[in-house]
């Protein structure tokens, strides 16, 4: 009974600490001085519908210190032509055997090596930011000589279906609230794929050209293992439009299959390394990775709680059941408080009531993972 209770209670307690410590926004950092020589690197695959808007928004920050490089990767549309029409530097890459964002970033890096910038900021083609955010992550990355992750969230959309709203809220919990909590106990950030800034000394040598479906998370692990854990900078923000319901299930499948794979391969190794080396950031990353996706964690905890309840009635030992239920309530209350204070921007009360249907909607994702029907890299279609 204690074995089952501990298996669920430990990730619940880690989540509870992260979400309770992540209730308040982090304090802004004053970042002045000259903007470092920066390249905004944009990997793009068939983004003709949105790339023009993305590049137009970036126009305000362009100047002698900032350039934009678009890598049109295996495109079958007018992505490259539209980027050129806006006056930006474009590289075209065609390799159907090596597909994915990591290969596009490595291709762009190879081009930049001829005249490397001081800082590289990665922004996805379907995302947008603002001049101040780009300048802040670039300055902070060069000042600390660390990879830096901006706050990455979806644009709130109360017209979206309840399933999409809940998914967008969970995305905010993962990308913002839990990042705040980890940073407050001295941990590093998890890279989220866009709004990432790297000093050239790091970007030049990290592993990029992989087919990983969560290349950002793999980078986070690599940097932590080398003693260069990324930092979180909440005052800088990157936004993305919500995907539709069908695209969301594909997107979540890719993210969550990747998360579970990386966690299975690295979580306990990071805990072991962090403990032996007395490296708090590595140890905290290992703890962070043992927390599965929220929907899966809630479902598994409920099933284990039901088993422990039946066992408690049979053998009259209620302590394991009480520990698990207390841990579950602590985590869920922390998530609920975050929703009440800030999360309602992404999730209406009406949509919140659909949570049981969302959990059932997500179960096939985890079924495919455990059946080893893994999801490969795909482009996410946005509404």
Secondary structure by P-SEA (a helix, b strand, c coil): caaaaaaaaaaaaaaaaaaaaaccccbbbbbbcccccccbbbbbccccccaaaaaaaacccccccbbbbbbbcccccaaaaaaaaabbbbbbbbbcccccaaaaaaaaaaaaccccccbbbbbcccccccaaaaaaaaaaaaaccbbbbccccccccccccaaaaaaaaaaaaaacaaaaaaaaabbbbbbcccccccccccccccccccccccaaaaaaaaaaaacbbbbbbcccccccccccaaaaaaaaaaaaaaaaaaaaccaaaaaaaaaaaccaaaaaaaaaaacccaaaaaaaaaaaaaaaaaaaaacccaaaaaaaaaaaaaaaaaaaaaaaccccccccaaaaaaaaaaaaaaaaaaaaaaacccccbbbbbcc
